[in-house]
Amino acid sequence: MTLPEHVPGPAPAPGKSRDTGPEAAPDEGLERWRLVLGSAAERHTGPLGPRNAGRDAALDWLYGRDPDLARRGVRRSGSAPRNGGDGPSPVTAVDWLDDIHRLFPKESVERLERDAVERYGIQEIVTDPAVLERVEPSPTLLRAVLRTKHLMNPQVLRAARRIVDSVVRQLLARLRPEIRRAFHGTRSRRPSRVAVARDFDFRQTVRANLAHYQPAERRLLIERAHFHSRTQRHVTQWQLILLVDQSGSMAGSVIHSAVTAACLWGLPGLKTHLIAFDTQVVDLTSEVTDPVELLMRVQLGGGTDIARAVAYGAGLVENPRRTIVALVTDFYEGGDPYRLLRTVRALVEQGSTVLGLAALDEDANPDYDRQLAGRLATAGAHIGAMTPGHLAEFVAERLGR
């Protein structure tokens, strides 16, 4: 059983004895051990004080459903009565959320909410409007909303949209500067007569002015500064075709693909397409400027036909040698793998750059079918995992050629 890392309460100062009188305050150090070890340790640590008893009940409400406890013969202590009645009253997800926001620091609350949704599948956290009003927006809850929004009625969807909007705004604020920075211009090896501070060529300037070094003063006089030139991306139009697998395991990549496409939209010299697919293909390019609305249209789950999606993307190519086709998927093909390989090979042979990305989020931890990915690499695709920032850098480098 895993507990949140932040269980409040400092240990007692060294050398202090524990007051055992009837009015003694609880020993925070022992109470902390009691929270970690469970009710079986209470005969050694003593009973919990009122606040930590509430924390224990909140932890037990969530982690007490862990199947490992039953296998090890550990009995649940049961939730404590909420209002001092004769027995425990049933604790709802709303009650539990109120309790953890009152009893734990923010870091622990985020961990508890994440475990409730991802580890124990407590769906009412994202399908009950009363709960959605209390919950703290986070990427974990956004993924949960996308997985369960098909279960939501219009009232719940309106509440869930608050989470989608909040998290997307956070991602845009973080990713837009990083992505736009990649498109300021790649440096060329050619010198430039235009004096721009960010293009200052330090090494060439030092080499060209060494004759003016003054050893006594340890100073180098600059007679002429040197600068790099930068590529002009607006001259030639490029296409980026993002094909995004919307199967259930790809939720994080779907979110970041939508936000990345929004950040790339409208950049000079780049025409961006966003295509979502499972067994069907949906062109979401018209929604790219509104990633919140785009994500509310995505339907996670179902089968996967990668070959159909790549064939659709191939049909959008205008200038093969100025096109990047980025396929974001786990490569578990439910369609025709031979058709997929033929299409990828044809794209590569006509000059397009094909990227096969097993992940596109802040972690970029890939989980994918390595066998099919290897076959696509043999067909000429570049296979790997990227964060949105790395994808932007890759695209920027290609545009700078």
Secondary structure, 3 states (H helix, E strand, C coil): CCCCCCCCCCCCCCCCCCCCCCCCCCCHHHHHHHHHHCHHHHHHHCCCCHHHHHHHHHHHHHHCCCHHHHHCCCCCCCCCCCCCCCCCCCCCHHHHHHHHHHHCCHHHHHHHHHHHHHHCCCCHHHHCHHHHCCCCCCHHHHHHHHHHHHHCCHHHHHHHHHHHHHHHHHHHHHHHHHHHHHCCCCEEEEEECCCCHHHECHHHHHHHCHHHEECCCCEECCCCCCEEEECCCCCCCEEEEEEEECCHHHHHHHHHHHHHHHHHCCCCCEEEEEEEECCCEEECHHHCCCHHHHHHHCCCCCCCCHHHHHHHHHHHCCCHHHEEEEEECCCCCCCCHHHHHHHHHHHHHCCCEEEEEEEECCCCCCCCCHHHHHHHHHCCCEEEEECHHHHHHHHHHHHCC
